[in-house]
Amino acid sequence: MLKRAEANGQNLREWARDVLLHVPENESRAEMEIHIFTELVGVQMLLMNALDPLLRGEKMNQEQLAALYRQVQITKAARAQELLTKRKLTKQK
């Protein structure tokens, strides 16, 4: 990634931002924003669920981490929609 950024005359942060914000021709900007939000929710879920046992001094083996990752992949879209719905309802009040 760093080599690609440098080849474009950008630092890594600038390059990553451009890649994330680039909307393919067949997708709307809103769809891309939902996708990015969903991925961020997935990262948050993974971190929260992985850090909790680690902070208690427990260890996670590779199988446990893989199961956690699969669970996040299955549930992240629904959780992102829940958060967006909750935010919309809060704004309407």
Secondary structure, DSSP 8 states (H G I E B T S, - for coil): -HHHHHHTT--HHHHHHHHHH---TTS-HHHHHHHHHHHHHHHHHHHHHHHHHHHTT----HHHHHHHHHHHHHHHHHHHHHHHHHHHHHHH-
